[in-house]
Amino acid sequence: MEAFKFTVNGQERTVTTDPARTLLDVLREEFQLTGAKFGCGEGKCGACTVLMNGKRIFSCRTAIESAAGKSILTIEGLAKGEQLHPVQQAFLDAGAFQCGFCTPGMILSAVQLLDEKPKAGSAEIATWMNRNICRCCSYASIHNAVQTAVGKE
């Protein structure tokens, strides 16, 4: 067991755990941040997506020791009080979810894309979002939501 310090949603956090334990497990079990989901366990579906130092990672495949000293953003930390992040609002307005299982990961993936490419085009959006799987097949609505977030119709 080792102690690991990092920032989660703007708050300094410390956890003492096995260094090989996944970030997803720590977020869900120690901090009760359940937005990131366990999907495939292989980093292929994107249900566990969080941002680490502003970059998308798959928390199911990230050992907690990799997060030490870093800043983690989960879906729970994205809104500012009652004010949704523009990507969250776009997803809500577009109805870009059915069951909602993939939605947190989709939103965080879109946040990184738009942080890096605020005027991303349709092809860039499709390629970027391809790392996240929606089992309900809401891809058209998701794509529309991301386009709305960049100010496209």
N, C-alpha and C positions, 0 to 999 in steps of 0.2 A: 504494500500500500504506500502511496505517495500523495503529497498534497500538491494540487494544481490550482494556480490562480489565473483567472482570465476575466474578461468583461463580457457580460451577457445583457443585451438590450440596455446598455449604458450603465449597468451596475457591476461593480467589482464583485466577483464571486470566487469562492475557494471550495474545492471538494477534495476529500481524501478518498482515493480509490485505487484500483488496479490500473496501471498505466496503459494496459491494452484494452481497457473497457472503451466502448464506443461513445463518441460525443452524443449520439442520439439517445443512448441509454441514460446518460447523465442528465441531459436536458429534460427528458420525460420523467425519469424516476426520482432524481434528486431535487430538481427545480420545478417540477409539475408544469413544464412548458410542453404541452401535448400537440401543438400545431404541426410539428414535423412528425411524420408517420413512418412506421416500419412497413415497407412494401416488399421489396425483393431481397434486401439484405446484401445486395451485390453492387449498389451504386449505379444501377441501370434504369430504374424507373423514375427517380427524382422525387419521390414522396417525402424523403427525408431532407430535402434541400434546405440549407441555411446559408447565410453569408458569413464568411470568416475574413475579416479585414477587407470587406467589400466584395469578395469573390465567392461565387457559388461553389459550395462543396456538398458532397453527399455524406451526411453525418453518420449514416449507418456503416460507412467504411473508414471513418476518421477516428483514430485512437485519441482518447482524451489528452494524452501527452502532446499531441500535435497542436492542440488548442491553447496550451500554456502560453500566457503572455499576449494572447490575441484577443481581438474583439469579435464577438459572435452576435449576429442579428437574426432573431427568429421572427416569425409572423406576429407573435405577441408584442414585439417591440417596434413594429413598423408604424403604426398610427401614432399621432401626437395627441394624446388625450382622446377626445371624442372625434377629432378630425382624422378621417381616413387618409392614408397615403393616396396620391392620385392613381396609382395602379390598382389599389384595393377598390377605390371608387369606380374605376373603369370596369373592373370585373363584376362588381355589383350591378352597375348600370346595364351591362351587356348580358347579365344572367349567365356568366361564363363558368358555370359549374352545375353539376347535377347532384352527385352525392357529396361533393366537397372534399373527398379524401386527398386528391392531388392539388387542390387549390392553393394551400399555403406554399408548396414548393413551386408551383407555376408562378405565383405572384412574386416570390423572391427571385426567381430566375429572371423574370421580366424587369424587376427593379435593377438588377445588375446590368442587364442589356441597356436599359434606358439611361443609366448613370454613365455608361461608357459610350453609347451612341444615341443621344437624345432624339435624333431624327432618323432612327432605323427604318429602313424600307420593309416592304412586305416579305421579300425573299430573306432578308437578314433576320426578321422576326421568326419566320418559319424554321430556318436553320438553327437559330439559337434555342428556340423552344423545343426542338426535337429531342433534347436530352430529358424531357419530362413526359411521362406517359399518363394519359387520361383513359381509364378503363371504361368510362361512360361515353367516350368519343365526342367530347364537347369541343373538339379542336377548332371548329369554325368560330364559335363564340369566344374562345380563348384568344384566338388570333385577332378577332375584332376588338376585344378589350385592350389588347396590347397596342393595336393601331390607334385606338381612341386615346390611350395614354400618351401617345406621341403627337396627338393633335391631328390625326388623319381620319378621314371618314371612311 
